């Protein structure tokens, strides 16, 4: 390994940074994971995992969904944690999987300590621990955080190998690359950005390998002379194994390649069109009642980028090559995602993570440039205020505004108002005579996430259009369907309640057959009298 750049942080200091970052990261990621209602994507993934666990087979849908990587990770964790039947699962249990991935992502920064510098690594972990975007999506049961973890492990393993590590690092890189594909197909954008970054770094700086007397050191004894072959073979084997369910479903392997035809169509927007500057404003400045900003991370990252090209790297060419690579990789990521019309806030998470790594480098560069005691105090105070600002936003994002559209990380989210509907239907289920309870949900998108919340009620039917006849005792339907729905009651009397928010701009009403409603009202009165 090349020598560490001169800095004020030793191994003890890095250890303290790591412990503090991990404790703070856990503090904001672990508590109250089940308070926020399930997003549609979370609910669908939870139900798909339940099917996967019960059947042992993952049904891959190349048109609308992603690979089975998250489900295999969840399967491992569920066995270790001793989860019971899927009917007993909670939102908190599912989100623990991505929380653990988020904490592992934080720890994986240590693998890059020789590239970022110990001080840069410490700052990067501390920033990552409190970044509102990182914290918020670590508490989301979707595949973005696991994807970023595998991306980071791939880059870190290749870096460790380039600095004299054994071929085990190549095996880790290949496995992580294969898991990227198995987790989410958009990993190809990161691969493209990585290849561009590698080419630019090699042209401008040279090889990543440690050097002596101006020449690259040749492969040491026992090291592979064909590293990309090792990585590629392991990556393909890993991806094929996961998609095929351990070599049982070869159609899924084929579909995992053909799915990119669907992605070409979806890249045009598919209802998620945003302007090119969406991600830049998402990270730097968003105002909707409150001001949301991770501009400190962006600013420090820009300084880290400048340091990559202009900083004094003490003749440590491999480290500079990596920082130049990371800079170009980050810029290309943002360029590609900004060019694509299809945009969701979590899609840029890998770019945000790369910015955080560069922000750590930038913060370390400023710290090392401060020669006077007063200047160092000013810098630390300013950094402390910046971290406090991130912490304040994180607290708001995960608690008070966890499902509020004024939070920029909340996107097409289930309204907290829906939680009013759920207990009412449960009470009606308890009131109805045995075998005389059924629910009809009429919604253009099948009412998600209701199938997750009512997964134990066997008599719930979901339809996107109104049926010819209405015979259900409980009906949940979109507000604008009321005239057409009530025209099909055919003399039956229903008690209507609502509206209940499903998502921003989407409201539901509840209709209860009159006899069931009267029975429910009488029961409530009797319970009140007993109290």
N, C-alpha and C positions, 0 to 999 in steps of 0.2 A: 504494500500500500504506500502511496506517496505520503510524505509528511503533512501534518495538519498545518493549515495557514495559521499564522500567528494570531492569537486572540487571547482574551482574558478568561476563557472558560476551560477548565480542566475536566477530567472525568467525573469528579465529585459534583461540579457545577452542572454538567450535563445530566447526571443522575437526578439531581434535585429538580431541574427543569422537567425531566420526564415524569417524575412522581407528581409534581404539582399539576402539570398539564393533564395527566391521566385522572387525577382526583377531580379537577375542575370539569374535565370532559365528561366524566361519569356523573357528576353532580347535576349537570344540565341535560344529560341524555336519558338517565334512568328513571327519575321520579315521574309519577302521574302520566305514564305512557298510554293509559287507557281512557283518559278524559276526552280526548278529541274524537269526534265521530269518524267512522271509517270512510275514507275516500273511496270512490267507485273502483279505482284501480286496486286499492288495497283489498277491498271486499272480493273482487274477482280473483285476485291472486290467492287469497285465503281459501276460497272455494275450490280453486284448481288444485291447491296443495292438498286439501281434504280428499279430493278424488284421487290424487296421486298416491297418497298414503294408504288409502283403502284398497285401491286396485293394484298398486305397484307399477302402474304404467302412466307415463305423462303423455297426454294427447296434445301434440304440438300443432298450433294453429299459426301458419306463417303469414296470415293476412292481418290479424288484429293483435296478436300477442307475441311474447318473446320466448326465449329459450328456457330450458328447465334448470338452469344453474341455481337460481334462488331457491327452487323447490328442493334440490338436493342438499343445499346448505341447511335449509330449514329442517329437512328430514333428519340430518345428523344431529342438529341442536335439539330437536324434539325428543330424540331417543336419550340424549345425555341428560336432558332436563326432566325426563319422565312425564311427558305430556300424556294425557288420557285420551278418551274418545273426542273426535272433532267437535261434537256438540258441546263439549265443556271448554273449548278453547276460548281465550279472551284476546282482546285487541292488544293488551299489554304483553302477553306471551309472544304473539307474532312479531310485535315491534322490537322485542328483545333481540331477535335475530339480527336486525339491521343496526341496532345499538352496538352489539358486540362487533359487528363489521366496522362500524365507525370508530370504535376504540382501537381495534387492530390497525385501522388506517392511520390513526394518530401514531401508534407505536412503530409502524413500518417506516416512518420518517427516519428512524435511527439507522436504517440500512443505508441511508444516503448521507450519513454524517461526514464522510470524507469528501463528498462533493459539495455539500452545502456549508461545511465548516461546523464545528461543534456549536458555536454561538448561533449561527444561522439555523441549525437544526433545532436548538432550544426555542428560539423565537418562533419558528414555524409551528412547532407543536403547541406552544402556548396560544398562538393566534387561531390554530385549527380547533383548539378546545372550546373557544368561545365564539367562533364565527357563526352568525345567525343561520346562514344557509346550510353550513355543515351540520349544525346541531339539529335544525328543523328536519332535514331529510334523513338524518340518522334515526329519527323517530318515526319514519315512514316505512311501511312494509311494501316497498317497491325495490327494484333491482339496481337503482343508481349507485348507492353507496357500496354494495358488493362489487359492482363493476369498477368503480374507482379504486377499490382495494386491489383488485386483480391487475389493473393497469399499473398501479404503483409497484406492486410486487414484481411485475415483468421488468419495468425500468430499473428498479433497484437491483434485481438479480443480475441483469446484464451489466450494470455498472460494477457490481462486486466481482463478476467474472473478469471484466476488462482490467481490473486492478490486481489480478493475480489469483483470483479465487478458483476453486476447483470446478469440475464439470457439474457438480451438484447444483451450482447456481444456474447452469444452462437448463438443467432438468426443471428447476423451479420456474424459470422464465417460460419454458415451453408449456408447463402445466397451467401457469397463470394466463398465458395467452390463449390457450384452449378454453379455459374457463371464461375468459372475456367473451369469446364467441358464443359459448353455451349460456351466458347470462343475458347478453343483449347484443343484437346484431349491429348496432351502431358503433361497435368498437372499431370498425374499419376506419372511421374518421380519425380516431386516435392513432391508428397504425399509419395512415397517410401522413398525419402531422409529425409522427415520430420519424418516418423515413426522410421527410423534408428537413427536419431538424438535424438528423444524423449527417446528411449530405452537406448541409451548410457548415456544421461544426468541423467536419473533416476537411473541407476546402479552406476554411478560414483559420483553423487552429491546428488541425492534424489529427493523428490517431489518439484514441483514449488511453492506450496502454502506457504504463510508466516508462520513462526514458532514462537512458544513461548516455552521456557524451553526445547528446543530440540524436541518437538513433533509438528506434523502438526496440524494446526487448522482444525477442522471438518467443514463440510458445515454449513454456517451460516443460520439463519432462512430466509426462502424465496428463498434460492438458490437451484438450481436443484441438485439432487443427481445422476442423470444420464446424465451428460453433453454430452457424445458422441451420445446419442440417440437424444437429441435436435439438435445437429449439423447435424447428418446423415439425419434425417427426413426432415429438412429444405433444406439441400443440394439436396436431391433427388427430392423434390417437386419443387425447383427452376429450376433444370436442365430439368425435365420433362415438366414443364410449357413453358420454352423457346424453347426447341426442338420441342414440339408438336404445337407451335403457339397458346398457351392457349387451349390445349386439343383438337386440330383439326386434327393433323397429327401424328398418333401413329406409323406409319412406320418409321418416322424420329427418334423417341425415340429408336426403335429397332436397327436401323442402327447406332446410336451413340454408341452402345455397340459392334456391329459386326465390326465396323470400325477398331478395334484393330487388326483384322486379316490382314488388309491391312497394318497397321503400322509395323507388324512383317516382312512383305516382304520389305517395304521401308527402314527399319532400316539397311538393307544391303548396302545402298548407293543410288540406283536409279539415278545414274548420279551425285550425290553430295558426292562422297567418298572423305574423307580427312584423313590424318594420325592422330594417336591418340593425338599428341601434338598440333593439329591445334588451339584449343582454348587457350592453354597456350601461344603460340607465338602471337596469335591475340591480347591478352591483354598486353603481356610483351614487345614484340619486333617484329615489322614488318618493313622491308625495301624494298621499291620499288620506287626508286628515292628519296623518303623522308623517314625519320625514324618516325614511329608511335609507340607510347608506352603509356600505362597506368600503367607502372611499379610502380609508386608511390602508386597507389591504392592497387596493389598486395602486395607490401612491407609492407604498413601500415596494411593491412588485416592479414598478417602473424604475425605481432606483436600483433594485436588484438586477434588472435587465441591463441598465447602463453599466453597472459594476461588472457584469459578465464580459462586456466588450472592452471596458476602459480601466477596470480595476487592476491593482497590483497583485498578481497571483503568485508572486515569488517563484517564478519559473516553473510553476506547477501546471504544466500544459494540460494534463488529463482533467484536472478540476475545471479549468477554464473551458475546455471543450464541452464538458457536461453542462456547465452553466449557459454556454452559447446554445447548445442543443435544447435545453429546457426553455430558453427564451424564445427561440424560433418555434419550437413545438407549441408553446402557449399561444403565440401570435397566430399561427396557422389554425389552431383549434378555433379560436374566436373568429377568424376570418371565414372559415367554412360554415360554422354554425350561424354566423350573422348573414351569410349569403343565402342559406336555406330559408325559405318562407315558413316552413313548419318550425314552430318554437314553443317549447314548454319550459318553465323555469328550471326544472330539475335536469333538463338535458345538458346544461352547461356546467354541471357539477364537477366534471373532470377538469374543465378549464379553470374553475374557481379553485380547485385543489392545487393546480399548477401555479396559479397566482400566489397562493399562500406559501408555497415552497420558495418562490422568488421573493416574496415579502420578507420571509425569514432572512434570506441573503441580504436584502436591502437594509433591514433593521441592523444586522450585524455590521454591514459596511459603514453605516452612519455611526454606530457605537465605536467602532475601531478608529474612525476618523476624528472622534472627539478626544483631543489631547488634554484639554484643560478640565479641572475638576468641576467648575461651574457649568461648562458645556455638557459634560456627562450627566449632571443632575438635571439640567433642562431637558435633555433628550429623554431621560428615564421618566420624568414627570409627564412629558408630552405623550410618550408611549403608554404610560399608565392611564391617562385620560382617554386615549384612543381605545384601549382595551376595555375600559369601563363603558364607553359608548357602545361597543359591540355587545358587552354583557347585558346592558340595559335593553337593547333591541332583542337579544336572544330570549330574555325573560318574557318580554311582551309577546314574542312570536310563538313561544311554546305554551303559554298560559292564556292570558287575556285575549289575544288575537289568534289563537291556534286554528280557528276555523273561520276567521273573519276575512272578507274579501279585501279589506284595507291592508292586510298583510301581503306583501308582494310575493311571498313564497306559497301563499294559498292560491290554488288554481283549480277552478271548477269544482270546488270542494263541497262536500255534504254539509248542509246547514245544521247548526246545533239545534235549531228549532225542530228538526226531525225527531230528536230524542223525546219530544213531547208525545209523538204519535205512538212510539213503540210500547210504552207501558199501558196505554189505553187498549191496544189490541190484545195485550197479554191478559188484562182484566176481563175483557170480553170472552177470551178463550176459557178462562176459569168459570165464568158465569154460564156459558152455554151448556145445555144438556150433553151428555156423552154422545159423541158421534154426530152432533148437530152443529158443528162449527166449521166454517170454511171461509176463505178470504180470496177475493179476486182483485188482483193488482193490474190496472190498465195504465201502461206508460210506454212511451215510444222506445225507451232504453231498458225495458224490463224492470224498472224501478230500483236499479242498483243504488245504494248497497242493501236494500231491503232483503234480498235473498240470503245475505249473510246473517242478518239479525234474526230472520225467521226461518233459519235452516232446520230447526227442530219441529216446525209445524208442517206436517205432511199434507195438510189440506189447503195449502196456498197455491193458487194458480197465477201465472204471469203471462200477460199478453200485450202486444204492442198496439193492437186495435180493438175496438169495442166488439164483443161477440154479438151474435144475432139475438140471443136471449140472455137475460140476467136472472140468475137464480141463487147467487151467493148471499150469505147472511151478512157478510162484511165486505165492503167494496172500498178500495183505495184507487183514486184516479186523478188525472191531471185536472186542474181547475177549469181549463177551457173546454173540457169534455162534458161539463155538467148538463147542458141542454140535451145533447144527444144521448147521454147516459140515462137521464131521468125519463126520457121518452120511451125507454125500453123496460121501465119498471112494471108495466102491464097491470096496474091496479095495486101493486104492492106498496106499502108505506115504509119509508126509510127516514131515520133521523140523521141529519147531516151535521158534521163538525168540521172545523177548519177555518182558514187554510193552515197547512203545515208546509214549511219550507223544505224542499229537497236539495236544491242547489240554487245559486243566484239566478233569479228570473224564472224558476221552475217551482210551482206550488202544487200541493196535493190537497184533496178533500177526502174526508172519511164519511162513508154512509153505513149506517147500522140498521138492520131490519128492526122495525118498531117493536115487535114482541121481544127480541133479544135486548133492545135498549131499555125497555121497561123492566125487564128482569134484572138487568145490570143496575139500573137506578134504584130498584128496591133493595138489592143486596147492599149497595153503598149506604142507603139509609139505615139498614139494620146494623151495619158495622159501626156507623156513627152513633147509633143509640147505645150500643154495648160499651162504647168508650165513655 
